[in-house]
Structures are given as structure tokens and as C-alpha cells.
Amino acid sequence: MVKEQLAARGITDQAVLRAMETVPRHLFVNEALHPTAYEDRPLPIACGQTISQPYTVALMCQLLMAERGMKVLEIGTGSGYQAAVLREMGLNVFSVERIQELYTKTKDLLTKKLGYYDIQLFLSDGTLGLELFAPFDRIIVAAGGPTIPDALKNQLAKNGIMLIPVGCERMSQNLIRVFKSGNVCKEENHGTTTFVDLVGKQGW
């Protein structure tokens, strides 16, 4: 997966490549899907959600331009796969999930089965971020909303970077990278993508 799907398609960040080589992706999907877990496509998980394709996870992690030890907020824990990759990159991970069933299942996997007790998981509305723990050096959103939530912009540290899929139509977004300088945010478009809905007070 790392050589053929990621490095061959332009993923050069060695921390990202090492992390994705380390994290056992098959453990984040149902046992029946284990034979296809490393294919370059999204796969279904519980509650109508998906685990993103490996390339999408790697690209978003690379676009974060993160350095070891940084504090990162992930919105949309889902299966927990991306949180595990971020953790293996040496980041201090805070992750928010809004669906109780997914939160409980993923917390059990990340802690009891994989020993990632240092990933801090929260059950709440991710569009509001985690103000108590802000600011964050990096924010990564694994769901697509109509706009960039103001709460997340406000919780991004000065000189911070955020990755978020944004689009006025559901299931069709542009991957936006936000650079924050002081109180000013500059946006870059990194192409079209498809994510599940970002649901909450500042989302859908």
C-alpha cells in the first residue's frame, strides 16, 4: 500500500509514510472486509459512515505540514484510523465524534486493543471544536460541510493550518487548506473530494 498507492502518487512526507506502514488498517473495518482493507478505496464502517481511502488519509496528513509534538484536533473520529495515523506521526491528538455508537466502538479499539491511550477522544458536536483545549496547531476535518465553521477558525492557533472539505452540495466538496496568520485566514483549494456530511450547529 505505502509504495504502490502512496509514494507512487506523490506522498513524500516520511512521517506520514511510516505511520501508514505502522497502523494496521484492517483492524479498523469489519472482519469480512479485512481482505480489501488495504485497497485504495473508502470502505463502510458502522452508522452509515466510511473509512477514507488510504491516499486521501495520507494526502490530508501531508497537507497539514505538521511537526512532531504539535497539538492537532481531528473532527470526525469515525473508525479511528486517521487518529491512529496522526498519533504515529508523533502528534498530540484530540479527536471528536458525534455518534455514540462509533465513539464507544472506536474508543475500545484505540485503547484496549491498540494501546493508544494518549489519543484523547470526545463525544460532542465537532463543528464547535474543543474550546476548552484550544488553540490547536493543526485541525483536520474528516467530513464535508457547507462552510468552514467559525468555531474551528477561532480555535486554530496563530500560524496554524486546517484541512477541511467544503461544498454547497452534500457529498461533493473541495478540499480546502486554511493558513492562519494572526487573525487572518487564507484558503487554498486542493481539488474535489467526497466526504460524509459534517453535521452540527455550524455544519449541515
Secondary structure per residue as TSV (DSSP state, phi and psi in degrees):
chain	resnum	aa	ss	phi	psi
A	1	M	-	360.0	-49.7
A	2	V	I	-62.2	-45.1
A	3	K	I	-74.8	-47.5
A	4	E	I	-82.4	-36.5
A	5	Q	I	-98.2	-30.4
A	6	L	I	-104.0	-63.0
A	7	A	G	-60.0	-39.0
A	8	A	G	-68.1	-19.1
A	9	R	G	-106.4	14.8
A	10	G	T	102.0	8.4
A	11	I	-	-82.2	114.3
A	12	T	-	-115.2	-13.1
A	13	D	-	-66.7	113.2
A	14	Q	H	-65.9	-31.4
A	15	A	H	-65.4	-39.0
A	16	V	H	-66.7	-46.4
A	17	L	H	-63.2	-42.3
A	18	R	H	-64.7	-41.8
A	19	A	H	-63.7	-42.6
A	20	M	H	-74.9	-20.2
A	21	E	H	-77.3	-28.2
A	22	T	H	-83.3	-42.3
A	23	V	S	-74.8	126.3
A	24	P	-	-77.8	90.7
A	25	R	G	-56.9	-33.9
A	26	H	G	-63.1	-23.4
A	27	L	G	-73.2	-12.1
A	28	F	G	-96.1	3.4
A	29	V	S	-125.7	166.4
A	30	N	-	-61.5	151.0
A	31	E	G	-55.9	-34.8
A	32	A	G	-64.3	-21.5
A	33	L	G	-97.9	2.4
A	34	H	G	-53.6	-40.9
A	35	P	G	-64.2	-21.1
A	36	T	G	-109.6	7.0
A	37	A	T	-61.4	-30.7
A	38	Y	T	-99.2	6.3
A	39	E	S	-72.5	154.1
A	40	D	S	-85.5	68.6
A	41	R	S	-157.3	155.1
A	42	P	-	-70.7	155.1
A	43	L	E	-133.1	149.2
A	44	P	E	-72.3	145.6
A	45	I	-	-126.1	-163.1
A	46	A	G	-70.5	161.1
A	47	C	G	62.5	28.9
A	48	G	G	73.5	13.1
A	49	Q	-	-98.0	173.9
A	50	T	E	-134.3	159.0
A	51	I	E	-98.5	125.6
A	52	S	-	-63.9	155.1
A	53	Q	-	-62.6	150.5
A	54	P	H	-53.4	-42.1
A	55	Y	H	-62.7	-40.3
A	56	T	H	-63.9	-43.5
A	57	V	H	-60.2	-47.4
A	58	A	H	-64.4	-42.9
A	59	L	H	-62.1	-46.8
A	60	M	H	-63.6	-41.1
A	61	C	H	-63.8	-39.6
A	62	Q	H	-67.7	-41.1
A	63	L	H	-66.2	-19.4
A	64	L	T	-65.2	-26.6
A	65	M	T	52.7	45.6
A	66	A	-	-84.9	151.8
A	67	E	-	-115.6	148.2
A	68	R	T	-51.2	135.0
A	69	G	T	93.1	-10.7
A	70	M	-	-67.8	154.7
A	71	K	E	-95.6	121.3
A	72	V	E	-121.9	137.8
A	73	L	E	-106.3	124.0
A	74	E	E	-107.7	128.5
A	75	I	E	-104.6	118.5
A	76	G	-	97.9	72.1
A	77	T	-	-60.0	-42.5
A	78	G	T	56.8	-125.5
A	79	S	T	-71.9	-21.0
A	80	G	S	95.6	-2.0
A	81	Y	H	-63.6	-48.5
A	82	Q	H	-66.1	-36.6
A	83	A	H	-60.0	-40.4
A	84	A	H	-65.6	-40.5
A	85	V	H	-63.1	-45.4
A	86	L	H	-60.9	-39.3
A	87	R	H	-65.2	-42.7
A	88	E	H	-68.4	-17.4
A	89	M	T	-79.6	-3.3
A	90	G	T	90.0	19.3
A	91	L	-	-95.8	154.4
A	92	N	E	-90.4	103.7
A	93	V	E	-99.6	127.5
A	94	F	E	-115.0	128.3
A	95	S	E	-133.8	137.0
A	96	V	E	-118.0	130.8
A	97	E	E	-126.1	139.9
A	98	R	-	-97.3	-16.1
A	99	I	-	-98.2	120.1
A	100	Q	H	-56.3	-46.4
A	101	E	H	-60.9	-44.4
A	102	L	H	-66.3	-43.1
A	103	Y	H	-56.9	-48.6
A	104	T	H	-64.8	-45.9
A	105	K	H	-64.6	-43.6
A	106	T	H	-70.9	-39.4
A	107	K	H	-60.0	-41.7
A	108	D	H	-63.4	-42.3
A	109	L	I	-65.1	-48.8
A	110	L	I	-68.0	-34.7
A	111	T	I	-93.5	-65.7
A	112	K	I	-67.2	-36.6
A	113	K	I	-93.1	-34.8
A	114	L	T	-110.3	-11.6
A	115	G	-	74.1	22.0
A	116	Y	-	-88.2	63.8
A	117	Y	T	-72.5	-13.3
A	118	D	T	-88.5	-2.4
A	119	I	S	-83.2	122.9
A	120	Q	E	-95.0	114.6
A	121	L	E	-104.5	143.8
A	122	F	E	-136.8	143.8
A	123	L	E	-105.0	104.8
A	124	S	S	-169.6	-175.5
A	125	D	-	-79.0	107.3
A	126	G	G	-66.1	-23.4
A	127	T	G	-66.5	-16.5
A	128	L	G	-96.1	-3.0
A	129	G	-	66.0	-152.5
A	130	L	-	-134.9	80.1
A	131	E	G	-58.5	-33.7
A	132	L	G	-60.4	-29.6
A	133	F	G	-106.5	1.4
A	134	A	-	-72.5	158.6
A	135	P	-	-85.7	163.3
A	136	F	E	-114.3	138.2
A	137	D	E	-66.2	-36.1
A	138	R	E	-139.5	145.2
A	139	I	E	-130.9	132.6
A	140	I	E	-129.1	127.1
A	141	V	E	-112.8	121.5
A	142	A	-	-102.9	40.7
A	143	A	S	-158.5	154.1
A	144	G	B	-104.4	129.6
A	145	G	B	-119.7	171.9
A	146	P	S	-73.3	-27.5
A	147	T	S	-145.9	172.7
A	148	I	-	-85.1	119.0
A	149	P	-	-58.0	131.8
A	150	D	H	-59.4	-34.7
A	151	A	H	-59.7	-39.2
A	152	L	H	-72.5	-38.4
A	153	K	H	-59.9	-43.1
A	154	N	H	-67.3	-28.8
A	155	Q	H	-90.8	-2.4
A	156	L	E	-81.4	129.3
A	157	A	E	-64.9	158.5
A	158	K	E	-60.3	136.2
A	159	N	E	67.6	19.6
A	160	G	E	-85.3	167.4
A	161	I	E	-130.9	137.8
A	162	M	E	-127.4	141.0
A	163	L	E	-114.1	127.0
A	164	I	E	-152.8	133.5
A	165	P	E	-78.4	130.0
A	166	V	E	-132.9	134.2
A	167	G	E	-166.5	148.0
A	168	C	E	-79.5	-10.9
A	169	E	E	-114.7	139.5
A	170	R	T	-67.5	145.7
A	171	M	T	65.6	17.2
A	172	S	E	-148.4	112.1
A	173	Q	E	-137.9	170.3
A	174	N	E	-107.4	139.3
A	175	L	E	-82.7	111.8
A	176	I	E	-105.6	131.3
A	177	R	E	-105.7	126.4
A	178	V	E	-108.1	126.8
A	179	F	E	-106.1	129.7
A	180	K	E	-109.4	123.8
A	181	S	E	-122.7	109.6
A	182	G	T	65.5	-121.2
A	183	N	T	-106.3	10.7
A	184	V	E	-104.6	132.0
A	185	C	E	-110.6	129.4
A	186	K	E	-110.9	137.7
A	187	E	E	-113.5	141.6
A	188	E	E	-122.7	139.6
A	189	N	E	-97.9	123.7
A	190	H	E	-112.4	32.1
A	191	G	E	96.9	170.5
A	192	T	E	-77.4	152.1
A	193	T	E	-156.6	172.6
A	194	T	-	-136.2	119.7
A	195	F	-	-130.3	161.3
A	196	V	-	-65.4	166.3
A	197	D	B	-68.0	139.6
A	198	L	-	-87.4	102.6
A	199	V	-	-102.4	133.2
A	200	G	S	160.5	-175.5
A	201	K	T	-60.4	-31.3
A	202	Q	T	-115.0	27.2
A	203	G	-	-131.1	-142.4
A	204	W	-	-75.1	360.0
